[in-house]
Amino acid sequence: MLNCTEVKPGQCFTWENELYQCIDIQLNKTAMAKMKVKIKVKQPRTGVVKELSLIGGDQVGEAHIDKRPMQFLYDGGEMEVFMDSETYEQIEIPKDRLEWESNFLIPNLDVNIMLYEGEVLGVLLPDKVDLDLVECEQAVKGNTATSALKNAVTETGLQVKVPLFIENGEKITVSTVDGKYAGRA
C-alpha cells in the first residue's frame, strides 16, 4: 500500500478496485483540517479522465504496469495485430481501444504494449513516426509572406498541415503526441 500523498504524475495505482494513472496531484494543507489531496487521473482501460478527492491518510494500492516491446504487423479488420519481438507470439487488440494510435500504426513499427496482470491496457508509441504522404494540396504562389501551411493526408489517413515546400509522395515525420508535422524524414 502507498499513502496517497506519495503518488507521482505518470504513476499507476488502484483505488476502490479501479486502476488509475495519475496525471496531476495537488496537496492542500490548512491549519485545522487534514490534508486534502486532489488527484487528476486517467483510467487506462477506458481513457476516462476525472478527479479523485482523498484525505491525507488514505492508502492506495500500488499497480505494476509491464511494458513489453512489440512490433505492429497488420490491420486485421476489427483488430490490430502485434507480435512480441522476443517470443514471436501474436496478440490482437480491438481497434476501438486504439483510435488515436491507429493514426500512426504502420507495418513493422516498434511499440511498447502496456500490460496489467496480463490484461492489455494500450500501446505506447514512439515520440515521432515517419509516414508517407498520399495526398497533398498544391502550393499557391504568393502565400509565402508568413509560414503558410497546406493540408495533406498520410498513408494511415491522418490529416496534417505541412509547409508549402512539401510535395505529394514525400515521407514526413509526425509527432505522435499531437499529430503535427515535425519535419522531413
Buried (B, 14 or more C-beta within 10 A) or exposed (E): EBEBBEBEEEBBBBBEEEBBBBBEBEEEEEEEEEBBBEBBBBBBBEEEEEEBEBEBEBEBBEBEBEEBEBBBBEBEEEBBBBBBEEEEEEBEBEBEBBEEBBBBBBEEBEBBBBBBEEEBBBBEBEEBBBBBBEEBBEBEEEEEEEEEBBEBBBEBEBEBEBBBEBEEEBEBBBBBEEBEBBEEE
